[in-house]
Amino acid sequence: MATHTLSVLVENSPGVLARIASLFSRRGYNIDSLAVGPTENSEISRMTIVLNLDGHALDQVIAQLFKLINVIGISEMTDTGSIKREALLVKVNAQKSDREKVAAVAQKYNGVIVDESDVSLTIEATGPSIDIEALLKSLEQFGIKELVQSGLIALERGSITLADRTLSTSRVAISDSHSATADYQN
Amino acid sequence: MSNQVTGAQSLVKSLEHAGVEVMFGIPGGAILPAYDPIYDSKIRHILVRHEQGAGHAATGYAQVTGRVGVCIATSGPGATNLVTPIGDAAMDSVPMVAITGQVPSAAIGTDAFQEADIRGITMPITKHNYLITNPDDIARAIAEAFHIAGTGRPGPVLVDIAKDALQKMTEFKWPTNINLAGYNPKTKPDSQAIRDAAALIAKSKRPVLYVGGGVIKANASKQLLRLAELTGAPVVTTLMARGAFPDSHPLHLGMPGMHGTVAAVTALQKSDLLITLGARFDDRVTGKLSTFAVNAKIIHADIDPAEIGKNRFADVAIVGDVGEAITALIPALETEFKKSEPDLTQWWSQMGALRSKYPVGYDHPEDGSVSPQYVIERIGAIAGPDSIYVAGVGQHQMWASQFVKYEKPRTWLNSGGAGTMGYAVPAAMGAKVGAPDTTVWAIDGDGCFQMTNQELVTCAINNIPIKVAIINNESLGMVRQWQTLFYNSRYSNTSLDSKRIPDFVKLADAMGCVGLRCDTTGDVDKVIKEAMAINDQPVVVDFSVFRDAMVWPMVAAGTSNDDILVARETAPDWDSQEL
């Protein structure tokens, strides 16, 4: 199993999320996270999909996605070629005696305290997945009451945009990374 | 405002602009506004007896003519009855536009009377689909639907239109250009891939042209013939490609796959190069995938990039129209062959020997009953290669593929991918509408026939004189065959008693058709000729045949093509073959 991040430009039309979800479901691809939102162009939405691939090559997923009429462009976001961020809101137990320690941990990971009560603090943080994980691990000692995380979002480094590249490159993705699918009987 | 029309009028004008000459459908509440302008339209509307019949008729029409077939139904159950033919069209890449009425937009999502989310339901089985709630969007959606259905890899497109969108006023404006950012199928193959393919072919000692239904979709039979004769390689035609290459041609080894010929199956298995043209490495062709053609390199030409590498890695991928690919390949090969012409003598001596030793065949039953294979073979011989043959699904389908000799594309229709029982009668109806001057034989089973035969009423009333051969073995024959082979002859729920009930001759008569019966081998030719002579009415022939005839050869599901059996517990005599 290997993790891949795909940025997918789709037409901002009704049902497009269902089409993507339906495709992943019926072809048996596992989604780790999915983030959808508007883009600089009001007619286009951008999905960031984190996938764990097993048995199916990334190329096959991309080719199947491209068959959806509403899909305009796809690019793999590599670790070195892109900025990847997650957002986190976490509510941590924080009695008076712990408050300073919790605040120090949050600060270490560029977290911001956005809400507080007598017994808890709520921290907001954004960062690479690895930092978010580390922050959560450090907060465990105080007791995490509740948390919510966004899906990963990603943007390529440099001045080039996915929209630019989409209109100029071939939509055909073929490589030698294919692994045979399992035999089955019916 | 001369262009002010209702949404319904806009829909019908759009269909006229799209060049529709016929559509198959049934009205109902939500689609009713559309049926008013249909009443005045020059488009022929054929009122079917079940929406499934409308869908299969549209696909039958599309497969014979190469045009986009059209079916129309109301919301809810009308729309869900189209689900099977839509799925069928998706599996076999048949261009079809399905139009459905939807409850008024204000009622959508309220579980209104006859409401079904048909867009959601058909999302996985359409190439694309639409839900239209604004009458201004109707013309563009119809134009796009026809464009998407008929170009690239063909497929079904559904347009669901809310009732109020059909009733409201709009301005009719037929779009002059269609520009879909996310849809631009690549038809022109990459020239480097063509050169790579030519180089592989020139080096190959055991090449096979593995021909799929895409060759028929691309109208590329003529190009295929030139390529085959240039390479001299053996040709196999899949179930969806029967007729793409003449059965009488000396390079043809027949159909590969689960019930393919020994020569075709073995050629794929022993090949060093599969020249794959518009085929998709379906499990019914490959058998156990990990043992399929293990020593072969793969050239894969297909218009759908997602097919390449889906089941089998392609050494050379040619994405594009298969006709253009073949056309480009021919001069590239001629250049290669100037350097060195491959010698296929050894390969042909092996494959030729297999072909002559293991032709598809059958025995006449010892009990004197009629052989189903004989009936089908005689229909093919008497009706000839200019007729169109439409099969249901099961044993009769395999025999119709094996024992009718196909010489021309678009003369063999069947439900290959989905395996839809009940396909034959309505698809034959659509085929006959598309080719009214051609003899159309539905070769059907007694099980299949009882799923959709009511469309014979439609045929009788609308002067669509198809011919139906019921290969009546009073069983769900293919299932029974599997029960014989794999379930210890325990025939759980496969006996239909259809030599007793219904009386197919009376049923045919009641539906306005001529009903004929044939119980003896000696009468087979006479009855077929009798049916051939009737051209002003649909004809149904009840051929009472041997119950336990089996389809051979067979590669059991999930096993290797190497384990092909020519008869029960009988493998080919490999020892006498030098392979």
Interface residues (C-beta under 8 A of the other chain):
Chain A: V10 E11 P14 G15 A18 R19 S22 L23 R26 A57 D59 Q60 A63 Q64 F66 K67 L68 I69 N70 V71 I72 S170 R171 V172 A173 I174 D176 H178 A180 T181 D183 Y184 Q185 N186
Chain B: R119 G120 M123 P124 K127 H128 L131 I148 L180 A181 G182 Y183 N184 K186 D283 K288 L289 S290 D304 P305 A306 I308 G309 K310 N311 R312 F313 A314 A317 V319 A557 G558
